[in-house]
Amino acid sequence: MKRAVVLWTLSLTFVLSAAFVEPASPGTPLAITNVNVVDTASGSITPGVTVMIRSERIVWIAKSGQIRVPSNASIVDGRGKFLIPGLWDMHVHIAFGDWVPSGKEVALPLFVANGITGIREMGGDLDTLLQWRSEIARGAVVGPRIVLSGPMLDGPKMRFPSSVAVSTPEDGRKAVDDLKAKGSTLLKFNRSSRERRTSRWWMRPGSKG
């Protein structure tokens, strides 16, 4: 099956719109040649550029023909196509009880197909999301990077699936500790917890991280 080319880098991420290639072997350099690079800060487009990726990092960007492409590189002809910074969707729910069916099969690859290389999951089934994130990281599933809250922290009367009921300060602190231990990277407080002004219970004085 052909896959969209997604270029992961800590400092700069690009998605090659509408370009499809067979996946390269792990460790094989990837060169995207003759592509139009979009500078989203200035709005300018630089044509005829080659972008070189090695070990999932962009190692150089130059005008095509100015730098020699390694002979063992997998090459994508970007002629007539555009390279843009990868996008982030900062509020999604993809594993939310039975409210969002086929999140893994449909939503994850659709993010990538539309240039979204990172998402912030703001309330979902933690074990499922951690499994999907692991599968994406090892290349078994096409999908974006995921930062996640796990289940939402709510008041005693929960309004949504994938939530944790909190009635007392002890409930809140335990919920926060449990989520952190399991791998949540952020917290999501639902409306009822905010209206009750209980979220201040849930943080130990002086706690960090």
BALUMSE-997499 format. One record per residue: z, x, y of N, C-alpha, C in turn. Coordinates in steps of 0.05 Angstrom, whole numbers, padded with zeros to 5 digits, always signed. Each point is the difference from the previous one (the first is absolute). Example, Ala and Ser with C-alpha at 12.3 -4.5 7.8 and 13.67 -1.06 7.14 Angstrom:
+00156+00264-00114+00000-00018+00024+00000+00018+00024;-00014-00007+00021+00001+00016+00024+00014-00015+00022;
This chain:
+00000+00017-00024+00000-00017+00024+00000+00018+00025;-00016-00008+00019-00001+00016+00025+00024-00008+00018;+00009+00020+00015+00024-00004+00016-00005+00009+00029;+00014-00014+00019-00002+00008+00027+00013+00027+00003;-00012+00017+00017+00012+00026+00005+00023-00003+00020;+00023+00008-00007+00023-00001+00018+00011+00028+00002;+00003+00010+00024+00008+00027+00005+00029+00000+00010;+00018+00011-00016+00028+00000+00007+00008+00026+00013;+00014-00001+00022+00010+00024+00013+00025-00006+00016;+00018+00018+00002+00025-00006+00014-00005-00004+00030;-00019+00014+00011-00004+00000+00029-00022-00018+00009;-00020-00004-00017-00024-00015+00008-00012-00012-00024;-00005-00026+00001-00011-00014-00024-00026-00014+00009;-00020+00003-00017-00026-00013+00006-00008-00018-00024;-00015-00021+00006-00013-00016-00020-00030+00000+00005;-00016+00006-00020-00029+00000+00003-00010-00029-00005;-00007-00013+00022-00008-00028-00002-00026-00003-00015;+00001-00018-00020-00024-00008-00016-00011+00023-00017;+00014+00021-00004-00010+00022-00018+00014-00001-00026;-00015+00002-00022+00012-00002-00027-00011+00023-00016;+00019+00013-00015-00007+00023-00017+00016-00002-00025;-00009+00015-00021+00016+00002-00023+00023+00019+00006;+00025-00007-00010+00023+00017+00006-00004+00029-00009;+00007+00019+00017-00001+00028-00007+00023+00007-00018;-00003+00022-00015+00022+00010-00017+00022+00009+00018;+00025-00002-00009+00023+00009+00016-00003+00030+00007;+00004+00006+00025-00002+00028+00009-00028+00008+00009;-00020-00017-00005-00027+00006+00009-00003-00005+00030;-00010+00019+00016-00003-00005+00028-00020-00023+00005;+00004-00014+00022-00017-00022+00007-00011+00005+00028;-00026-00001+00003-00013+00003+00026-00016-00025+00008;+00007-00011+00023-00016-00022+00011-00017+00011+00021;-00026-00001-00004-00019+00014+00017-00016-00020+00018;-00008+00010+00023-00018-00015+00018+00011-00027+00008;+00026-00002+00003+00012-00026+00006+00006-00002+00030;+00002-00024+00010+00007-00005+00028+00031-00003+00001;+00013+00018+00014+00029-00001+00002+00009-00014+00025;+00016-00021-00003+00010-00016+00023+00026+00011+00010;+00001+00008+00026+00025+00008+00012+00012-00024+00013;+00021-00012-00012+00011-00025+00010+00016+00004+00025;+00008+00025+00007+00014+00004+00025-00019-00002+00024;-00024+00011-00002-00019+00000+00022-00021-00022-00003;-00004-00010-00024-00022-00019-00005-00026+00014-00005;-00001+00026-00001-00025+00014-00004-00007+00003-00029;-00026+00003-00006-00009+00004-00027-00015+00027-00001;+00007+00017-00019-00013+00026-00003-00018-00002-00025;-00026+00001+00003-00018-00002-00023-00003+00027-00015;-00010-00002-00024-00008+00024-00015+00024+00018-00006;+00022-00011-00010+00024+00016-00005+00005+00002-00030;+00010+00022-00009+00009+00004-00027+00030+00002-00001;+00013-00016-00017+00029+00001-00004+00006+00010-00028;+00017+00020-00001+00006+00013-00026+00029-00007-00008;+00003-00010-00024+00027-00008-00010+00006+00017-00025;+00024+00011-00001+00008+00015-00024+00029-00007-00006;+00007-00006-00025+00027-00007-00008+00011-00022+00018;-00017-00021+00004+00008-00024+00015+00007+00006+00029;-00010+00022+00012+00004+00006+00028-00027+00007+00013;-00003-00009+00024-00023+00008+00016+00004+00029+00009;-00017+00018-00009+00003+00028+00006-00017+00010+00024;-00023-00013+00004-00015+00006+00025-00020-00023+00005;-00007-00001+00026-00020-00019+00010-00018+00016+00018;-00026-00001-00005-00019+00016+00016-00028-00014-00001;-00016+00008+00019-00028-00009-00001-00013+00008-00025;-00015-00017-00012-00014+00006-00025-00019+00024+00004;+00001+00019-00019-00016+00024+00001+00014+00023+00012;+00023-00004+00014+00014+00022+00012+00019+00014-00020;+00009-00014-00021+00018+00011-00020-00012-00006-00027;+00002+00020-00018-00012-00003-00027+00019-00017-00017;-00012-00020-00013+00015-00017-00019+00002+00015-00027;+00024+00001-00011+00003+00014-00026-00018-00012-00021;-00010+00018-00018-00020-00009-00020+00012-00020-00020;+00027+00001-00003+00012-00018-00020+00010-00026+00013;-00007-00005+00025+00010-00024+00014-00016-00024-00009;+00015-00022-00001-00013-00026-00004-00010-00009+00028;-00025-00008+00003-00012-00005+00026-00006-00030+00003;+00008-00010+00023-00007-00028+00008-00018+00002+00024;-00023-00011-00002-00019-00001+00023+00009-00022+00019;+00011+00007+00023+00009-00020+00019-00020-00008+00021;-00025+00007-00004-00021-00006+00019-00002-00031+00004;+00002-00008+00026-00002-00028+00007+00027-00015-00003;+00021+00015-00007+00026-00012-00004+00020+00011+00020;+00024-00012+00001+00020+00008+00020+00027+00006-00014;+00013+00020+00011+00027+00008-00010+00020-00007+00022;+00020-00016-00008+00020-00008+00020+00028+00007-00010;+00020+00001+00018+00028+00004-00009+00008-00024-00018;+00015+00007-00021+00010-00021-00017+00019-00019+00015;-00001-00025-00007+00016-00021+00014+00025-00006-00015;+00021-00010+00014+00024-00010-00012+00004-00029+00007;+00008-00016-00020+00009-00027+00004+00030+00000-00002;+00014-00007+00022+00028+00005+00002+00017-00024-00008;-00012-00022-00010+00016-00022-00009-00016-00015-00022;+00007+00006-00025-00014-00014-00022+00020-00009-00021;-00009-00019-00016+00015-00009-00024-00020-00001-00023;+00002+00017-00020-00019+00001-00021+00012-00006-00028;+00026+00000-00001+00014-00006-00025+00024-00018+00007;-00005-00026+00004+00018-00018+00013+00005-00024-00017;+00013+00004-00023+00003-00022-00019-00027-00010-00009;-00004-00026-00001-00026-00012-00008-00016-00008+00024;+00009+00009+00024-00014-00008+00024-00026+00016+00004;-00002+00024-00011-00023+00017+00004-00011+00008-00027;-00016-00016-00013-00011+00008-00026-00021+00022+00002;-00002+00015-00021-00021+00021-00002+00003+00022+00022;+00024+00005+00008+00003+00021+00021-00010+00027-00009;+00005+00007-00025-00009+00026-00010-00030+00001-00003;-00011-00020-00012-00029+00000-00006-00017-00005+00024;+00010-00016+00019-00017-00008+00023+00008+00014+00026;+00026-00004+00007+00009+00010+00027-00002+00030+00002;+00010+00015-00020+00001+00029+00003-00028+00012+00005;-00020-00006-00017-00026+00012+00005-00013-00011+00026;+00006-00025+00007-00012-00010+00025+00010+00015+00025;+00026+00008+00000+00009+00017+00022-00018+00024+00003;-00004+00015-00022-00016+00024+00002-00028-00006+00008;-00012-00021-00011-00028-00007+00006-00003-00006+00030;+00021-00009+00013-00001-00006+00029+00012+00022+00017;+00003+00024-00011+00008+00023+00016+00030+00003+00004;+00016-00016-00014+00029+00001+00003+00011+00019-00021;+00010+00023+00008+00010+00020-00019+00030+00001-00001;+00014-00017+00015+00029-00001-00001+00010-00028+00007;+00021-00009-00014+00011-00026+00006+00031+00002+00001;+00012-00018+00016+00029-00003+00000+00006-00027-00012;+00011+00000-00024+00006-00024-00016+00027-00010+00010;+00000-00024+00011+00023-00011+00015+00016-00021-00015;+00001+00002-00026+00015-00019-00016-00014-00006-00026;+00010+00010-00022-00014-00004-00026+00017+00008-00023;-00012-00003-00024+00014+00007-00025+00000+00030-00003;+00024+00012+00003+00002+00029+00002-00010+00014-00024;+00008-00008-00024-00009+00014-00024-00031-00001-00003;-00012-00022+00006-00029-00003-00002-00013+00019+00021;+00010+00000+00024-00012+00016+00021+00003+00030-00006;+00023+00008-00011+00003+00028-00007-00019+00009-00022;-00005-00019-00019-00019+00006-00022-00028+00003+00011;-00008-00018+00018-00027+00002+00012-00003+00025+00016;+00021+00007+00015-00001+00025+00016-00004+00024-00018;+00014+00000-00022-00002+00023-00019-00028+00001-00012;-00012-00023-00007-00027+00000-00011-00020+00009+00020;+00003-00008+00026-00018+00009+00021+00002+00030+00003;+00024+00011+00000+00004+00029+00004-00013+00016-00021;+00000-00009-00025-00013+00016-00021-00029-00008-00006;-00011-00017+00017-00028-00006-00001-00008-00021-00021;+00020-00014-00011-00007-00021-00020-00009-00026+00013;+00008-00004+00025-00007-00025+00015-00010+00008+00027;-00020-00014+00010-00010+00005+00027+00017-00017+00019;+00012+00014+00020+00017-00014+00019+00010+00018+00022;+00012-00011+00020+00010+00017+00023+00027+00012-00006;+00008+00018+00017+00028+00009+00000+00018-00023+00007;+00024-00001-00012+00018-00022+00004+00027+00010+00009;+00010-00010+00023+00028+00002+00007+00011-00028-00003;+00025-00003-00010+00009-00027-00008+00029-00005+00005;+00006-00025+00003+00028-00009+00004+00012-00010-00026;-00016-00008-00019+00010-00015-00023+00007-00028+00010;+00019-00014-00014+00006-00027+00007+00013-00002+00028;-00005-00022+00014+00011-00005+00026+00030-00006-00003;+00016+00008+00020+00028-00006+00001+00004-00025+00017;+00011-00021-00013+00001-00026+00013+00029-00010+00000;+00004-00023+00012+00026-00013+00000+00004-00014-00027;+00022-00015-00002+00006-00014-00025-00021-00019-00010;-00015-00013+00019-00021-00018-00008-00027+00014+00004;-00010+00011-00021-00025+00015+00002-00024-00018+00005;-00019+00009+00016-00023-00017+00007-00025+00009-00015;+00000+00024-00011-00024+00010-00013+00007+00014-00026;-00021+00003-00017+00004+00016-00025+00004+00029+00008;+00006+00016-00020+00004+00029+00005+00020+00005+00022;+00024-00014-00002+00021+00003+00020+00026+00005-00014;+00019+00011+00015+00028+00004-00010+00018-00016+00018;+00017-00017-00012+00019-00016+00016+00024+00017+00007;+00007-00002+00026+00023+00015+00010+00019-00020+00014;+00025-00001-00009+00020-00019+00012+00023+00015+00013;+00005+00024-00009+00023+00015+00010-00008+00029+00007;+00017+00013+00016-00006+00029+00006-00003+00016-00026;+00016-00005-00020-00002+00014-00025-00027-00004-00013;-00009-00026+00000-00027-00006-00011-00021+00017+00014;+00002+00001+00026-00021+00014+00016+00000+00029-00006;+00023+00013+00000+00001+00029-00005-00010+00007-00028;+00008-00017-00019-00009+00005-00028-00030-00003-00002;-00012-00020+00014-00029-00004-00001-00014+00024+00012;+00010+00010+00022-00013+00023+00013+00002+00025-00018;+00023+00004-00011+00004+00023-00018-00019-00002-00024;-00002-00024-00012-00017-00003-00024-00029+00005+00007;-00009-00011+00022-00028+00003+00008-00007+00030+00005;+00018+00013+00014-00005+00029+00005-00001+00016-00026;+00019-00006-00018+00001+00014-00026-00026-00005-00016;-00011-00023+00002-00024-00007-00016-00026+00010+00012;+00001+00008+00025-00025+00012+00012-00011-00014+00024;+00014-00020+00011-00010-00013+00025+00000+00020+00022;-00020-00001+00017-00002+00018+00023+00006-00013+00027;+00005-00026+00000+00008-00014+00024+00014-00026-00008;+00011-00014+00019+00014-00025-00005-00014-00023+00015;-00001-00023-00012-00011-00024+00013+00021-00021+00001;+00008-00008+00024+00020-00021+00004-00015-00026+00006;+00007-00021-00015-00014-00025+00005+00014-00015+00023;-00013-00021+00009+00009-00014+00025+00028-00011-00002;+00007-00012-00023+00026-00012-00002+00022+00021+00002;-00005+00024-00010+00020+00021+00003+00003+00009+00028;-00022+00000+00015+00001+00009+00028+00014-00022+00017;-00006-00025-00006+00013-00022+00016+00030+00000-00005;+00009+00007-00024+00029+00000-00005+00013+00026+00010;-00017+00018+00010+00010+00026+00010+00016+00015-00021;-00009-00002-00024+00015+00013-00022-00011+00028-00006;-00023+00008+00011-00012+00025-00008+00018+00023+00008;+00017-00003+00021+00018+00022+00007+00020+00006-00022;+00004-00019-00018+00018+00005-00023-00011+00021-00019;-00026+00003+00000-00013+00012-00023-00003+00030+00002;+00008+00011+00023-00002+00029+00004+00028+00012+00001;+00005+00020-00016+00025+00014+00002+00001+00016+00026;+00022+00001+00014+00002+00016+00024-00008+00029-00005;-00018+00010+00017-00007+00028-00003-00021+00006-00021;-00009-00021-00015-00019+00005-00022-00028+00007+00012;-00015+00016-00015-00026+00008+00008-00019-00002-00024;-00027-00002+00006-00020+00002-00021-00003-00026-00015;
